[in-house]
Amino acid sequence: MAMKINADECTACGDCAAECPNSAIMNKGAFFKINPDKCNECEGISEFQKCVDVCTAGCIVPA
């Protein structure tokens, strides 16, 4: 499974993209998007999803 970003709530701060160890998060202008083919929810890297930990808007959820 992968994570996804609710575009309506994303503030486009970029904190999540900088934190992603798989480079799965890309800038789409007014918001960021997670590539589900690259996202593995930080399995084997962290107990929690790093993007969720740094997202102040709380807009990153399971897909």
C-alpha positions as a printed Julia matrix, in Angstrom:
63×3 Matrix{Float64}:
  0.0    0.0    0.0
  1.06   3.6   -0.43
  0.26   6.92   1.14
 -1.59   9.74  -0.62
 -1.84  13.49  -0.18
 -5.21  15.21   0.01
 -4.57  18.02  -2.49
 -7.34  20.18  -1.02
 -5.51  20.31   2.32
 -1.88  20.38   1.11
 -0.1   23.69   1.77
  2.74  22.82  -0.66
  5.38  23.43   2.01
  7.61  20.62   0.67
  8.55  19.18   4.06
  7.23  15.75   3.09
  9.24  15.58  -0.15
 12.45  16.47   1.65
 11.84  13.73   4.21
 10.86  10.91   1.81
 13.63   8.28   1.61
 12.23   6.87  -1.66
 11.86  10.16  -3.58
  8.2    9.23  -4.04
  6.83  12.74  -3.44
  6.82  15.32  -6.22
  5.76  18.94  -6.55
  2.65  19.5   -8.66
  2.6   23.28  -8.27
 -0.13  24.12  -5.75
  0.25  20.76  -3.98
  2.46  17.67  -3.74
  1.66  14.16  -4.94
  2.94  10.72  -3.9
  3.92   8.22  -6.59
  2.32   4.95  -5.37
  4.86   2.9   -7.34
  7.72   4.35  -5.26
  6.01   4.67  -1.85
  6.41   1.71   0.48
  5.24   3.59   3.61
  8.88   3.65   4.82
  8.77  -0.09   5.46
 12.12  -1.26   6.75
 13.28   2.33   7.2
 11.08   3.75   9.93
  8.34   2.56  12.28
  6.1    5.37  11.02
  5.74   7.07   7.66
  8.24   9.92   7.62
  6.03  12.14   5.46
  3.14  11.86   7.92
  5.44  12.73  10.82
  6.49  16.05   9.23
  3.19  17.1    7.61
  1.81  20.02   9.62
 -1.36  20.1    7.52
 -2.2   16.48   8.36
 -3.15  15.78   4.76
 -1.21  12.55   4.17
 -3.29   9.39   4.59
 -3.22   5.75   3.46
 -4.3    5.32  -0.17
